[in-house]
């Protein structure tokens, strides 16, 4: 994946080069286990420990609300190979039963004025190969608001998403299937700055995962 990072981020709280397979057998799917069927869930995660500043016509909020699409290996026959361009709806099955196993987590950060679905094709391709993929839509840099300066808080959003997917309730269908200690954070354009902040910002480092892809 060849993607560009436009600049540095400030402090925050808290071919498929985006994917890193490996690890001991039994802890995650090995590369030759796929391709898999693909499922997806749309979640709304709320971080009550950080606020969202006023922007455009939106008032300030005491929390940060992050829409997240989660694409994952599912039970059933292998899904078709998706296009890598944005695919509205894609071919993933909503709320499909997850496949047995624990799979590395890849988080992909969208660029300025983007949304989660911009990377639907990439997410489905990675899920077919044995990864859980989280596609957050950030509160203010998305296409409906378009405030680039919020990139300073987006590394914290990514860490929060990783926290939430790693701490799912035992009765959640994806509980036990997401390996937050293996995988990658990737980003396109403004999302590349977000990924750099997650990996390297001295006041926002999150050292979970194996790779950063820009």
SENU-395173 format. One record per residue (C-alpha): residue number from 1; residue in three letters; chain; z, x, y. Coordinates in steps of 0.2 Angstrom, whole numbers, plus 2048, in hexadecimal, padded with zeros to 3 digits. Each point is the difference from the previous one (the first is absolute). Layout:
+-----+-----+---+-----+-----+-----+
|   k |   r | c |   w |   u |   v |
+-----+-----+---+-----+-----+-----+
| NUM | ALA | A |   Z |   X |   Y |
...
+-----+-----+---+-----+-----+-----+
END
This chain:
+-----+-----+---+-----+-----+-----+
|   k |   r | c |   w |   u |   v |
+-----+-----+---+-----+-----+-----+
|   1 | UNK | A | 800 | 800 | 800 |
|   2 | UNK | A | 7FB | 808 | 810 |
|   3 | UNK | A | 809 | 7F8 | 80E |
|   4 | UNK | A | 805 | 806 | 812 |
|   5 | UNK | A | 811 | 802 | 809 |
|   6 | UNK | A | 7FE | 7FD | 813 |
|   7 | UNK | A | 810 | 808 | 806 |
|   8 | UNK | A | 813 | 803 | 7FE |
|   9 | UNK | A | 80D | 7F2 | 7FE |
|  10 | UNK | A | 811 | 7FF | 808 |
|  11 | UNK | A | 811 | 7FE | 7F7 |
|  12 | UNK | A | 802 | 7F1 | 7F5 |
|  13 | UNK | A | 80F | 7F9 | 7F7 |
|  14 | UNK | A | 802 | 802 | 7F0 |
|  15 | UNK | A | 775 | 813 | 7BA |
|  16 | UNK | A | 814 | 7FA | 7FE |
|  17 | UNK | A | 808 | 80F | 809 |
|  18 | UNK | A | 80E | 7F4 | 805 |
|  19 | UNK | A | 806 | 7FF | 7EE |
|  20 | UNK | A | 80B | 80D | 7F6 |
|  21 | UNK | A | 801 | 7FC | 7EE |
|  22 | UNK | A | 80C | 80A | 7F4 |
|  23 | UNK | A | 812 | 801 | 7FB |
|  24 | UNK | A | 809 | 7FE | 7EF |
|  25 | UNK | A | 7F8 | 7F4 | 7F4 |
|  26 | UNK | A | 809 | 7EF | 801 |
|  27 | UNK | A | 805 | 801 | 812 |
|  28 | UNK | A | 7EF | 7FB | 807 |
|  29 | UNK | A | 7EF | 7FC | 7FA |
|  30 | UNK | A | 7F5 | 80F | 7FB |
|  31 | UNK | A | 7EE | 801 | 807 |
|  32 | UNK | A | 7F8 | 7FC | 7F0 |
|  33 | UNK | A | 80A | 7F0 | 7FE |
|  34 | UNK | A | 7F5 | 7F6 | 80C |
|  35 | UNK | A | 7F6 | 7F8 | 807 |
|  36 | UNK | A | 80C | 7F1 | 802 |
|  37 | UNK | A | 800 | 7EE | 806 |
|  38 | UNK | A | 805 | 7FF | 812 |
|  39 | UNK | A | 80D | 7F4 | 808 |
|  40 | UNK | A | 806 | 7FE | 812 |
|  41 | UNK | A | 80E | 7F8 | 809 |
|  42 | UNK | A | 802 | 7FE | 813 |
|  43 | UNK | A | 812 | 803 | 806 |
|  44 | UNK | A | 809 | 7FE | 811 |
|  45 | UNK | A | 80D | 80D | 802 |
|  46 | UNK | A | 80C | 800 | 80E |
|  47 | UNK | A | 80A | 810 | 806 |
|  48 | UNK | A | 80F | 7F9 | 80A |
|  49 | UNK | A | 806 | 812 | 804 |
|  50 | UNK | A | 7F2 | 804 | 80D |
|  51 | UNK | A | 7F8 | 7F6 | 80E |
|  52 | UNK | A | 7EE | 7FC | 805 |
|  53 | UNK | A | 7FD | 803 | 813 |
|  54 | UNK | A | 7F7 | 7F3 | 80B |
|  55 | UNK | A | 7ED | 802 | 800 |
|  56 | UNK | A | 7F1 | 7F6 | 806 |
|  57 | UNK | A | 806 | 7EE | 801 |
|  58 | UNK | A | 80E | 803 | 7F2 |
|  59 | UNK | A | 812 | 801 | 805 |
|  60 | UNK | A | 80B | 80D | 7F9 |
|  61 | UNK | A | 808 | 7FD | 7EF |
|  62 | UNK | A | 810 | 806 | 7F9 |
|  63 | UNK | A | 7F8 | 804 | 7EF |
|  64 | UNK | A | 7EF | 807 | 7F9 |
|  65 | UNK | A | 7F6 | 7F4 | 7F6 |
|  66 | UNK | A | 7F3 | 808 | 7F5 |
|  67 | UNK | A | 7F3 | 7F7 | 7F5 |
|  68 | UNK | A | 7FD | 80A | 7F0 |
|  69 | UNK | A | 7F2 | 7FD | 7F3 |
|  70 | UNK | A | 805 | 808 | 7F0 |
|  71 | UNK | A | 7F2 | 803 | 7F3 |
|  72 | UNK | A | 805 | 805 | 7EF |
|  73 | UNK | A | 7FB | 803 | 7ED |
|  74 | UNK | A | 801 | 7EF | 7F7 |
|  75 | UNK | A | 7FF | 7F9 | 7EF |
|  76 | UNK | A | 7EF | 7FB | 7FA |
|  77 | UNK | A | 7EE | 807 | 7FF |
|  78 | UNK | A | 7FB | 80D | 80C |
|  79 | UNK | A | 7FB | 7FA | 811 |
|  80 | UNK | A | 7EF | 805 | 806 |
|  81 | UNK | A | 7FE | 810 | 80A |
|  82 | UNK | A | 801 | 7FA | 813 |
|  83 | UNK | A | 7F6 | 805 | 80E |
|  84 | UNK | A | 809 | 80C | 80C |
|  85 | UNK | A | 7FB | 7F7 | 810 |
|  86 | UNK | A | 80C | 7F2 | 805 |
|  87 | UNK | A | 7FE | 7F2 | 7F3 |
|  88 | UNK | A | 808 | 7EF | 807 |
|  89 | UNK | A | 80B | 7FA | 7F2 |
|  90 | UNK | A | 7F9 | 80E | 7F4 |
|  91 | UNK | A | 801 | 7FD | 7ED |
|  92 | UNK | A | 812 | 801 | 7FE |
|  93 | UNK | A | 80A | 7F1 | 7F8 |
|  94 | UNK | A | 80E | 7F9 | 80B |
|  95 | UNK | A | 811 | 802 | 7F8 |
|  96 | UNK | A | 7F9 | 806 | 7EF |
|  97 | UNK | A | 80D | 806 | 7F3 |
|  98 | UNK | A | 802 | 813 | 803 |
|  99 | UNK | A | 7FB | 80C | 7F2 |
| 100 | UNK | A | 80F | 808 | 7F6 |
| 101 | UNK | A | 804 | 811 | 807 |
| 102 | UNK | A | 806 | 808 | 810 |
| 103 | UNK | A | 7F2 | 806 | 80C |
| 104 | UNK | A | 800 | 80C | 80F |
| 105 | UNK | A | 800 | 7F8 | 811 |
| 106 | UNK | A | 7F2 | 803 | 80D |
| 107 | UNK | A | 802 | 7FA | 811 |
| 108 | UNK | A | 7F1 | 7FE | 80B |
| 109 | UNK | A | 802 | 7FF | 813 |
| 110 | UNK | A | 7F2 | 7F7 | 80A |
| 111 | UNK | A | 7F9 | 807 | 810 |
| 112 | UNK | A | 800 | 7F8 | 811 |
| 113 | UNK | A | 7FC | 7EE | 801 |
| 114 | UNK | A | 7FF | 7FF | 7ED |
| 115 | UNK | A | 809 | 7F6 | 7F2 |
| 116 | UNK | A | 805 | 802 | 7EE |
| 117 | UNK | A | 7F0 | 7F8 | 7FA |
| 118 | UNK | A | 7F5 | 80E | 807 |
| 119 | UNK | A | 805 | 80B | 7F1 |
| 120 | UNK | A | 7FF | 7F2 | 7F3 |
| 121 | UNK | A | 7F2 | 809 | 7F6 |
| 122 | UNK | A | 80A | 811 | 800 |
| 123 | UNK | A | 810 | 7F7 | 7FB |
| 124 | UNK | A | 7F7 | 7F7 | 7F1 |
| 125 | UNK | A | 7F7 | 810 | 7FB |
| 126 | UNK | A | 811 | 80A | 7FF |
| 127 | UNK | A | 809 | 7F1 | 7F7 |
| 128 | UNK | A | 7F3 | 800 | 7F3 |
| 129 | UNK | A | 804 | 812 | 7FD |
| 130 | UNK | A | 813 | 7FE | 7FE |
| 131 | UNK | A | 808 | 7FF | 812 |
| 132 | UNK | A | 809 | 7F3 | 80A |
| 133 | UNK | A | 7F9 | 800 | 811 |
| 134 | UNK | A | 809 | 7F9 | 810 |
| 135 | UNK | A | 7F5 | 7FB | 80F |
| 136 | UNK | A | 80B | 7FC | 80F |
| 137 | UNK | A | 7FA | 7F8 | 80F |
| 138 | UNK | A | 80A | 807 | 80E |
| 139 | UNK | A | 808 | 7F5 | 80D |
| 140 | UNK | A | 7F7 | 805 | 810 |
| 141 | UNK | A | 7F2 | 80C | 7FC |
| 142 | UNK | A | 7F7 | 7F3 | 7F6 |
| 143 | UNK | A | 7F0 | 7F7 | 806 |
| 144 | UNK | A | 809 | 7F1 | 806 |
| 145 | UNK | A | 80A | 80A | 80D |
| 146 | UNK | A | 7F9 | 811 | 801 |
| 147 | UNK | A | 80E | 80B | 807 |
| 148 | UNK | A | 7FD | 812 | 7FB |
| 149 | UNK | A | 810 | 807 | 807 |
| 150 | UNK | A | 80A | 7F7 | 7F2 |
| 151 | UNK | A | 7FA | 80E | 7F5 |
| 152 | UNK | A | 811 | 808 | 804 |
| 153 | UNK | A | 809 | 7F3 | 7F6 |
| 154 | UNK | A | 7F3 | 7FF | 7F1 |
| 155 | UNK | A | 807 | 80E | 7F6 |
| 156 | UNK | A | 810 | 7F7 | 7FF |
| 157 | UNK | A | 7F6 | 7F0 | 7FB |
| 158 | UNK | A | 7F9 | 80A | 7F1 |
| 159 | UNK | A | 811 | 807 | 7FB |
| 160 | UNK | A | 807 | 7EE | 801 |
| 161 | UNK | A | 7F2 | 7FA | 7F5 |
| 162 | UNK | A | 803 | 80D | 7F3 |
| 163 | UNK | A | 813 | 7FC | 801 |
| 164 | UNK | A | 7FC | 7EE | 7FD |
| 165 | UNK | A | 7F4 | 802 | 7F1 |
| 166 | UNK | A | 80C | 80D | 7F8 |
| 167 | UNK | A | 80F | 7F4 | 802 |
| 168 | UNK | A | 7F8 | 7EF | 7FA |
| 169 | UNK | A | 80C | 7F3 | 7F8 |
| 170 | UNK | A | 801 | 801 | 7ED |
| 171 | UNK | A | 7F8 | 7EF | 7FF |
| 172 | UNK | A | 7F1 | 805 | 80B |
| 173 | UNK | A | 7F0 | 801 | 7F5 |
| 174 | UNK | A | 7FC | 812 | 807 |
| 175 | UNK | A | 812 | 806 | 7FD |
| 176 | UNK | A | 7FF | 810 | 7F5 |
| 177 | UNK | A | 7EE | 802 | 802 |
| 178 | UNK | A | 7FF | 80A | 810 |
| 179 | UNK | A | 804 | 813 | 800 |
| 180 | UNK | A | 804 | 804 | 812 |
| 181 | UNK | A | 804 | 812 | 7FC |
| 182 | UNK | A | 7EE | 804 | 7FA |
| 183 | UNK | A | 7F0 | 7FC | 80A |
| 184 | UNK | A | 7FA | 802 | 811 |
| 185 | UNK | A | 7FF | 7FA | 812 |
| 186 | UNK | A | 7EE | 7FF | 807 |
| 187 | UNK | A | 7FA | 7FB | 811 |
| 188 | UNK | A | 7F0 | 7FD | 80A |
| 189 | UNK | A | 7FE | 804 | 812 |
| 190 | UNK | A | 810 | 7FA | 809 |
| 191 | UNK | A | 807 | 7FE | 7EE |
| 192 | UNK | A | 7FD | 812 | 7FD |
| 193 | UNK | A | 80C | 804 | 80E |
| 194 | UNK | A | 80C | 7F4 | 7F8 |
| 195 | UNK | A | 7FE | 809 | 7EF |
| 196 | UNK | A | 803 | 811 | 809 |
| 197 | UNK | A | 810 | 7F9 | 808 |
| 198 | UNK | A | 806 | 7FA | 7EF |
| 199 | UNK | A | 7FE | 811 | 7F8 |
| 200 | UNK | A | 803 | 80C | 80E |
| 201 | UNK | A | 808 | 7F9 | 80F |
| 202 | UNK | A | 811 | 809 | 802 |
| 203 | UNK | A | 809 | 7F0 | 804 |
| 204 | UNK | A | 7F7 | 7F4 | 7F5 |
| 205 | UNK | A | 7FD | 80A | 7EF |
| 206 | UNK | A | 7FF | 7F6 | 7F0 |
| 207 | UNK | A | 7FE | 80D | 7F2 |
| 208 | UNK | A | 7FC | 7F3 | 7F2 |
| 209 | UNK | A | 7EF | 801 | 7F8 |
| 210 | UNK | A | 7F5 | 80F | 7FC |
| 211 | UNK | A | 7F2 | 800 | 80D |
| 212 | UNK | A | 7FB | 7FB | 811 |
| 213 | UNK | A | 7ED | 7FC | 802 |
| 214 | UNK | A | 7F8 | 7FF | 811 |
+-----+-----+---+-----+-----+-----+
END
